[in-house]
Amino acid sequence: MQKNQGIKKLLAVSAVAAMFSAFGVQAQTAGQSAQSMSNQSATGKTNMTGKTAADGTVNNTSSQGMEDRSGQMGASASKGMTHADAAKSHTAGSGAMHSTSGASGAAGATGSGASLSKTDQKALMDMAVANMAEVETGKLALSKSQNAEVKTFAQQMIDDHGKALSELQTLAQQKGVTLPTELDAKHKAMSAKLEKLSGDAFDKQYMKQAGLNDHKATHAKLQKIAKSAKDADVKGAATKTLPVVEQHLKSAEQMASAKSGTTSGK
């Protein structure tokens, strides 16, 4: 009985010792855990501090780099704008120069026409009408005449006087003179009269009016212009056309003479 009680006490003491031992281990473990957490916390702070410092350094460097790059970009942009403005200024200046040059050219052209005397302007108009009349009646002769010689003469009138008219139109444009675009009353009446004729009657009237009379009048007018014109170009135009008109007049006279001789022979 006493032995059993002694065993129970030993077991109780052992249990208590075991409990204290377990409590001690737990306390030690808890202490180590606390220490570890403290160390980790400190390390974390150090790391965070280091990271913060590092981030700060990076940020500062980045900020400085951005500022530097911004400065460079600003300088480049400023330089680019300067070049662009310079180019724009140069272009504007060139445009102004071209505009001024164009205006001067226009003024020069106007001045050229304005400097032409009234007499020389009328001379250009008279020569233009004479050429137009020969072209128009020549076209009429080609469509109405049945005579080969008359048709050949008419075609020559169209070619030669058409060329002379074209040259006069160019000269008049250079001088600022507006030429007539239709025949005068005298030549309109002649054309209307020829329109009503046909056959031999048409040929006779055409060669008499357009071949002889008109070329005599034109020849005399060209001689006068060649002598009295003030403008060298106007004078030159009349002088250049004179030989052509003389040749036409000679051909018309020969045709008239031949026809007259044939009629007399009959």
C-alpha positions as CSV (number, residue, x, y, z in Angstrom):
1,M,0.0,0.0,0.0
2,Q,2.7,2.4,1.0
3,K,4.7,1.2,-2.1
4,N,1.8,2.1,-4.4
5,Q,1.5,5.5,-2.9
6,G,5.2,6.1,-3.3
7,I,4.9,5.2,-7.0
8,K,2.0,7.6,-7.4
9,K,4.0,10.4,-5.9
10,L,6.9,9.7,-8.2
11,L,4.6,9.7,-11.2
12,A,3.1,13.0,-10.0
13,V,6.5,14.6,-9.5
14,S,7.5,13.3,-13.0
15,A,4.4,14.7,-14.5
16,V,5.0,18.1,-12.9
17,A,8.6,18.0,-14.0
18,A,7.6,17.1,-17.5
19,M,5.1,20.0,-17.6
20,F,7.7,22.5,-16.4
21,S,10.1,21.1,-19.0
22,A,7.6,21.4,-21.8
23,F,6.7,25.0,-20.6
24,G,10.4,25.8,-20.7
25,V,10.9,24.5,-24.2
26,Q,7.8,26.5,-25.4
27,A,9.1,29.6,-23.6
28,Q,12.5,29.2,-25.3
29,T,10.9,28.6,-28.7
30,A,8.6,31.6,-28.2
31,G,11.7,33.7,-27.3
32,Q,13.6,32.5,-30.3
33,S,10.6,33.3,-32.5
34,A,10.3,36.7,-31.1
35,Q,14.0,37.3,-31.6
36,S,13.8,36.1,-35.2
37,M,10.8,38.3,-35.9
38,S,12.7,41.2,-34.3
39,N,15.7,40.5,-36.5
40,Q,13.6,40.2,-39.6
41,S,11.9,43.4,-38.7
42,A,15.2,45.1,-38.3
43,T,16.5,43.6,-41.4
44,G,13.3,44.6,-43.3
45,K,13.7,48.1,-42.1
46,T,17.3,48.1,-43.1
47,N,16.3,46.7,-46.5
48,M,13.5,49.1,-46.8
49,T,15.7,51.9,-45.8
50,G,18.3,50.8,-48.3
51,K,15.6,50.3,-51.0
52,T,14.2,53.7,-50.2
53,A,17.6,55.2,-50.4
54,A,18.2,53.3,-53.6
55,D,14.9,54.3,-55.0
56,G,15.6,57.9,-54.0
57,T,18.9,57.7,-55.7
58,V,17.3,56.3,-58.8
59,N,14.5,58.8,-58.7
60,N,17.0,61.6,-58.3
61,T,19.1,60.3,-61.1
62,S,16.0,59.8,-63.2
63,S,14.7,63.2,-62.5
64,Q,18.0,64.8,-63.3
65,G,18.2,62.7,-66.4
66,M,14.8,63.8,-67.4
67,E,15.6,67.4,-66.7
68,D,18.8,67.0,-68.8
69,R,16.8,65.4,-71.6
70,S,14.1,68.0,-71.3
71,G,16.7,70.7,-71.6
72,Q,18.2,69.0,-74.6
73,M,14.9,68.5,-76.2
74,G,14.0,72.1,-75.5
75,A,17.3,73.3,-77.1
76,S,16.7,71.0,-80.1
77,A,13.1,72.2,-80.5
78,S,14.3,75.8,-80.1
79,K,17.0,75.2,-82.7
80,G,14.5,73.4,-85.0
81,M,12.0,76.3,-84.6
82,T,14.8,78.7,-85.4
83,H,15.6,76.9,-88.6
84,A,11.9,76.6,-89.5
85,D,11.4,80.2,-88.8
86,A,14.4,81.1,-90.9
87,A,13.2,78.9,-93.7
88,K,9.7,80.5,-93.4
89,S,11.2,83.9,-93.4
90,H,13.3,83.1,-96.4
91,T,10.3,81.6,-98.3
92,A,8.2,84.6,-97.4
93,G,11.0,86.9,-98.5
94,S,11.4,85.0,-101.8
95,G,7.6,85.1,-102.3
96,A,7.6,88.8,-101.8
97,M,10.5,89.2,-104.2
98,H,8.7,87.0,-106.8
99,S,5.5,89.0,-106.2
100,T,7.4,92.3,-106.7
101,S,9.1,90.9,-109.8
102,G,5.7,89.8,-111.2
103,A,4.2,93.2,-110.5
104,S,7.1,94.9,-112.2
105,G,6.8,92.6,-115.2
106,A,3.0,93.4,-115.4
107,A,3.8,97.1,-115.1
108,G,6.4,96.8,-117.8
109,A,4.0,95.1,-120.2
110,T,1.3,97.7,-119.5
111,G,3.8,100.5,-119.9
112,S,4.9,99.0,-123.3
113,G,1.3,99.2,-124.6
114,A,0.8,102.6,-123.2
115,S,3.9,104.0,-124.8
116,L,2.7,103.1,-128.3
117,S,1.3,106.1,-130.1
118,K,-2.3,106.3,-131.3
119,T,-1.0,106.4,-134.9
120,D,1.0,103.2,-134.4
121,Q,-1.9,101.5,-132.7
122,K,-4.2,102.4,-135.6
123,A,-1.5,101.1,-138.0
124,L,-1.6,97.7,-136.3
125,M,-5.4,97.6,-136.5
126,D,-5.5,98.6,-140.2
127,M,-3.0,95.9,-141.1
128,A,-4.9,93.4,-139.1
129,V,-8.2,94.2,-140.9
130,A,-6.5,94.0,-144.3
131,N,-5.1,90.6,-143.5
132,M,-8.5,89.4,-142.2
133,A,-10.2,90.6,-145.4
134,E,-7.9,88.6,-147.6
135,V,-8.3,85.5,-145.5
136,E,-12.1,85.7,-145.5
137,T,-12.5,86.4,-149.2
138,G,-9.9,83.7,-150.0
139,K,-12.0,81.1,-148.1
140,L,-15.1,82.3,-149.9
141,A,-13.3,81.9,-153.3
142,L,-12.2,78.3,-152.4
143,S,-15.8,77.3,-151.8
144,K,-17.5,79.2,-154.7
145,S,-15.0,79.4,-157.6
146,Q,-14.6,76.6,-160.2
147,N,-11.5,78.2,-161.8
148,A,-8.2,76.4,-160.8
149,E,-6.1,79.6,-161.1
150,V,-8.5,81.6,-158.9
151,K,-8.6,78.8,-156.3
152,T,-4.8,78.7,-156.3
153,F,-4.6,82.4,-155.8
154,A,-7.2,82.2,-153.0
155,Q,-5.3,79.6,-151.2
156,Q,-2.1,81.7,-151.3
157,M,-4.1,84.6,-149.8
158,I,-5.2,82.4,-146.9
159,D,-1.7,81.1,-146.2
160,D,0.3,84.3,-146.6
161,H,-2.2,86.7,-145.0
162,G,-3.1,84.2,-142.3
163,K,0.6,84.0,-141.3
164,A,0.9,87.8,-141.3
165,L,-2.3,88.2,-139.2
166,S,-0.9,85.7,-136.6
167,E,2.3,87.6,-136.3
168,L,0.4,90.9,-135.9
169,Q,-1.7,89.4,-133.2
170,T,1.4,88.4,-131.3
171,L,3.0,91.8,-131.7
172,A,-0.3,93.6,-130.7
173,Q,-0.4,91.4,-127.5
174,Q,3.2,92.4,-126.7
175,K,2.3,96.1,-127.2
176,G,-0.9,95.9,-125.2
177,V,-3.1,96.7,-128.3
178,T,-6.5,95.0,-128.8
179,L,-7.0,94.2,-132.5
180,P,-10.4,94.0,-134.2
181,T,-12.0,90.6,-134.4
182,E,-14.3,91.3,-137.3
183,L,-14.1,93.1,-140.7
184,D,-14.9,96.7,-141.1
185,A,-18.1,97.9,-142.9
186,K,-16.3,98.2,-146.3
187,H,-15.1,94.6,-146.4
188,K,-18.3,93.3,-144.9
189,A,-20.2,94.8,-147.9
190,M,-17.7,93.4,-150.4
191,S,-18.1,89.9,-148.8
192,A,-21.9,90.1,-148.9
193,K,-21.7,91.1,-152.6
194,L,-19.4,88.2,-153.5
195,E,-21.7,85.8,-151.6
196,K,-24.5,86.5,-154.1
197,L,-22.3,85.8,-157.2
198,S,-21.2,82.5,-158.7
199,G,-19.2,81.1,-161.7
200,D,-17.3,83.5,-163.9
201,A,-19.0,86.5,-162.4
202,F,-17.7,85.6,-159.0
203,D,-14.2,85.1,-160.3
204,K,-14.1,88.4,-162.0
205,Q,-15.4,90.3,-159.0
206,Y,-13.2,88.5,-156.6
207,M,-10.0,89.1,-158.6
208,K,-11.0,92.8,-159.1
209,Q,-11.9,93.6,-155.5
210,A,-9.7,91.3,-153.4
211,G,-7.0,90.7,-156.0
212,L,-6.4,94.1,-157.4
213,N,-8.2,96.9,-155.5
214,D,-7.5,95.6,-152.0
215,H,-3.9,94.8,-152.6
216,K,-3.3,98.2,-154.2
217,A,-4.8,99.9,-151.1
218,T,-2.9,97.7,-148.7
219,H,0.4,98.2,-150.5
220,A,0.0,102.0,-150.3
221,K,-1.0,101.7,-146.6
222,L,2.0,99.5,-145.8
223,Q,4.4,102.0,-147.5
224,K,3.0,104.8,-145.4
225,I,3.3,102.8,-142.2
226,A,6.9,101.7,-143.0
227,K,7.9,105.4,-143.3
228,S,5.9,107.1,-140.6
229,A,5.6,104.5,-137.8
230,K,7.4,105.6,-134.6
231,D,7.6,102.1,-133.1
232,A,10.4,100.0,-134.6
233,D,8.3,96.8,-134.3
234,V,5.3,98.3,-136.1
235,K,7.6,99.7,-138.8
236,G,9.2,96.2,-139.1
237,A,5.9,94.5,-139.5
238,A,4.9,96.8,-142.4
239,T,8.2,96.5,-144.1
240,K,8.1,92.7,-143.8
241,T,4.7,92.4,-145.3
242,L,5.3,94.8,-148.2
243,P,7.1,92.3,-150.5
244,V,4.4,89.7,-150.0
245,V,1.7,92.2,-151.0
246,E,3.7,93.3,-154.0
247,Q,3.9,89.7,-155.1
248,H,0.1,89.2,-154.7
249,L,-0.6,92.3,-156.6
250,K,1.7,91.3,-159.5
251,S,-0.1,87.9,-159.7
252,A,-3.5,89.5,-159.7
253,E,-2.5,91.9,-162.5
254,Q,-1.1,89.1,-164.6
255,M,-4.3,87.1,-164.1
256,A,-6.4,90.1,-165.0
257,S,-4.3,90.8,-168.1
258,A,-4.4,87.2,-169.3
259,K,-8.2,87.1,-168.9
260,S,-8.6,90.4,-170.7
261,G,-6.4,89.2,-173.6
262,T,-8.3,86.0,-174.0
263,T,-11.6,88.0,-174.0
264,S,-10.2,90.4,-176.7
265,G,-9.0,87.4,-178.8
266,K,-12.5,86.0,-178.8
